[in-house]
Amino acid sequence: MQQVITALQNENIGQILPNEPLGPYTTWKIGGPADFLLIPTTKDQLVRTVKILYEHQVPWFKLGKGSNVLVTDKGYRGVVIKLGEGLETLQFEDHRVHVGAAYGMIKLAVMSGKQGLTGLEFAGGIPGTVGGAIYMNAGAHGSDMSSVLKSAEVLLNTGELVTLRVDELGFSYRHSKLHDDLKAIVTEAIFELSYGDRKEIAAAMATFKDRRLRTQPLQFAVAGSVFRNPEGNYAAKLIEEAGLKGYVIGGAEVSTLHANFIINSGRASAQDVLTLMDHVQACVFERFGIQLIPEVMVVGER
Ligand SMILES: Cc1cc2nc3c(=O)[nH]c(=O)nc-3n(C[C@H](O)[C@H](O)[C@H](O)COP(=O)(O)OP(=O)(O)OC[C@H]3O[C@@H](n4cnc5c(N)ncnc54)[C@H](O)[C@@H]3O)c2cc1C
């Protein structure tokens, strides 16, 4: 590993943080350290980083805002890459938006609305990056990324940059081709929006925000929905009907406001969350015969 780090240092690829705790980089505020956290500032630095990691066959994982990730207590053996400031670009071109993958989805929705562009109102409460949202095909209020994205530029694990059209990204419910066939990092995206009425856009976003504030425990450290909705059903409804609202293991608690959210009450370990997830799955299966599948990504050494 030291050989790789020396190569990265020689290439001046941005910040290299050894043994960096990952909890503060996630919304759950949980998790052990990465052997190295790399934060390349520019796209060029990112490309060089990935080429070096590929040459040395070092395992790596890419992190956005960590709003859909549970890092284990032991942390990640290898390199975690987080995109830096140079990938937070934003440019409007008529009804199209060119945006860097590190740009925040909430800010993107707000900025697009201010331009009088409609289509991204659904994303006004999704606290991830553009890259993480494309990877997850994040969505809400009846829409998702696949309905507004035109194309994405992705960096393959070999260090090659390619542009994929929306129909080449294999989107389905909270899933994209980036999960399985492609070990790739989204670097930029183009969204195709429509001109709309600024006041109507702002009103829709305010309604969605109000609904979230009433229905989600946003004052706590949480990730989003812990489990995917099973076809034709809602994970939150099943968990609630299994009597699990308020169920506690260590510092992790099933939210009493929204049963598909697990709260870190301030002292939860990743193991507390994992044990609680197992318990929820077992209870829901026993009661309804339905196997809940996690939406959050569990990362790191078990
Ligand atoms: C309060 C709250 C509310 C939420 N509401 C919603 C909601 O309504 N709808 C919804 O869909 N989600 C919701 N989420 C979950 C989360 O915000 C989304 O899944 C989001 O898209 C994750 O983005 P991120 O940047 O935080 O990615 P991370 O959590 O950091 O990573 C998630 C996955 O994306 C990958 N990834 C990250 N960046 C990139 C990149 N540049 N290129 C390729 N892959 C990448 C990671 O490797 C990881 O596998 C919510 C979360 C919270 C905390």
The ligand as an SDF file (V2000), in Angstrom:
LIG
                    3D

 53 58  0  0  0  0  0  0  0  0999 V2000
  -32.9160   12.4770    5.6000 C   0  0  0  0  0  0  0  0  0  0  0  0
  -32.7130   11.6750    4.3570 C   0  0  0  0  0  0  0  0  0  0  0  0
  -33.7140   11.6300    3.4070 C   0  0  0  0  0  0  0  0  0  0  0  0
  -33.5520   10.8700    2.2420 C   0  0  0  0  0  0  0  0  0  0  0  0
  -34.5500   10.8480    1.3200 N   0  0  0  0  0  0  0  0  0  0  0  0
  -34.3900   10.1360    0.1860 C   0  0  0  0  0  0  0  0  0  0  0  0
  -35.4120   10.1160   -0.8060 C   0  0  0  0  0  0  0  0  0  0  0  0
  -36.4540   10.7430   -0.6730 O   0  0  0  0  0  0  0  0  0  0  0  0
  -35.2010    9.3780   -1.9200 N   0  0  0  0  0  0  0  0  0  0  0  0
  -34.0470    8.6660   -2.1180 C   0  0  0  0  0  0  0  0  0  0  0  0
  -33.9160    8.0180   -3.1590 O   0  0  0  0  0  0  0  0  0  0  0  0
  -33.0640    8.6740   -1.2030 N   0  0  0  0  0  0  0  0  0  0  0  0
  -33.2070    9.3900   -0.0550 C   0  0  0  0  0  0  0  0  0  0  0  0
  -32.1960    9.4000    0.8720 N   0  0  0  0  0  0  0  0  0  0  0  0
  -30.9930    8.5600    0.6620 C   0  0  0  0  0  0  0  0  0  0  0  0
  -29.8190    9.2650   -0.0250 C   0  0  0  0  0  0  0  0  0  0  0  0
  -29.8640   10.6670    0.1720 O   0  0  0  0  0  0  0  0  0  0  0  0
  -29.7750    8.9600   -1.5140 C   0  0  0  0  0  0  0  0  0  0  0  0
  -29.6370    7.5740   -1.7550 O   0  0  0  0  0  0  0  0  0  0  0  0
  -28.6150    9.6840   -2.2010 C   0  0  0  0  0  0  0  0  0  0  0  0
  -28.7540    9.5670   -3.5840 O   0  0  0  0  0  0  0  0  0  0  0  0
  -27.2240    9.1740   -1.8080 C   0  0  0  0  0  0  0  0  0  0  0  0
  -26.2700   10.0990   -2.2920 O   0  0  0  0  0  0  0  0  0  0  0  0
  -24.8650   10.2860   -1.5600 P   0  0  0  0  0  0  0  0  0  0  0  0
  -24.0650   11.2780   -2.3220 O   0  0  0  0  0  0  0  0  0  0  0  0
  -25.0720   10.5850   -0.1150 O   0  0  0  0  0  0  0  0  0  0  0  0
  -24.2470    8.8560   -1.7510 O   0  0  0  0  0  0  0  0  0  0  0  0
  -23.5370    7.9300   -0.6550 P   0  0  0  0  0  0  0  0  0  0  0  0
  -24.5130    7.6250    0.4240 O   0  0  0  0  0  0  0  0  0  0  0  0
  -22.2380    8.5090   -0.2680 O   0  0  0  0  0  0  0  0  0  0  0  0
  -23.2970    6.6360   -1.5210 O   0  0  0  0  0  0  0  0  0  0  0  0
  -24.3790    5.8370   -1.9430 C   0  0  0  0  0  0  0  0  0  0  0  0
  -23.9030    4.9250   -3.0710 C   0  0  0  0  0  0  0  0  0  0  0  0
  -23.6090    5.7540   -4.2000 O   0  0  0  0  0  0  0  0  0  0  0  0
  -22.2640    5.5310   -4.6220 C   0  0  0  0  0  0  0  0  0  0  0  0
  -21.7180    6.8060   -5.1090 N   0  0  0  0  0  0  0  0  0  0  0  0
  -21.5460    7.9510   -4.4130 C   0  0  0  0  0  0  0  0  0  0  0  0
  -21.0200    8.9010   -5.2220 N   0  0  0  0  0  0  0  0  0  0  0  0
  -20.8620    8.3390   -6.4310 C   0  0  0  0  0  0  0  0  0  0  0  0
  -20.3580    8.7850   -7.6940 C   0  0  0  0  0  0  0  0  0  0  0  0
  -19.8840   10.0250   -7.8770 N   0  0  0  0  0  0  0  0  0  0  0  0
  -20.3770    7.9200   -8.7310 N   0  0  0  0  0  0  0  0  0  0  0  0
  -20.8320    6.6510   -8.5970 C   0  0  0  0  0  0  0  0  0  0  0  0
  -21.3050    6.1760   -7.4260 N   0  0  0  0  0  0  0  0  0  0  0  0
  -21.3250    6.9990   -6.3680 C   0  0  0  0  0  0  0  0  0  0  0  0
  -21.5330    5.0270   -3.3870 C   0  0  0  0  0  0  0  0  0  0  0  0
  -20.3940    4.2440   -3.7420 O   0  0  0  0  0  0  0  0  0  0  0  0
  -22.6050    4.2000   -2.7000 C   0  0  0  0  0  0  0  0  0  0  0  0
  -22.6280    2.8950   -3.2230 O   0  0  0  0  0  0  0  0  0  0  0  0
  -32.3480   10.1550    2.0340 C   0  0  0  0  0  0  0  0  0  0  0  0
  -31.3210   10.2270    2.9990 C   0  0  0  0  0  0  0  0  0  0  0  0
  -31.5010   10.9790    4.1500 C   0  0  0  0  0  0  0  0  0  0  0  0
  -30.3960   11.0530    5.1460 C   0  0  0  0  0  0  0  0  0  0  0  0
  1  2  1  0
  2  3  1  0
  2 52  2  0
  3  4  2  0
  4  5  1  0
  4 50  1  0
  5  6  2  0
  6  7  1  0
  6 13  1  0
  7  8  2  0
  7  9  1  0
  9 10  1  0
 10 11  2  0
 10 12  1  0
 12 13  2  0
 13 14  1  0
 14 15  1  0
 14 50  1  0
 15 16  1  0
 16 17  1  0
 16 18  1  0
 18 19  1  0
 18 20  1  0
 20 21  1  0
 20 22  1  0
 22 23  1  0
 23 24  1  0
 24 25  2  0
 24 26  1  0
 24 27  1  0
 27 28  1  0
 28 29  2  0
 28 30  1  0
 28 31  1  0
 31 32  1  0
 32 33  1  0
 33 34  1  0
 33 48  1  0
 34 35  1  0
 35 36  1  0
 35 46  1  0
 36 37  1  0
 36 45  1  0
 37 38  2  0
 38 39  1  0
 39 40  1  0
 39 45  2  0
 40 41  1  0
 40 42  2  0
 42 43  1  0
 43 44  2  0
 44 45  1  0
 46 47  1  0
 46 48  1  0
 48 49  1  0
 50 51  2  0
 51 52  1  0
 52 53  1  0
M  END
$$$$
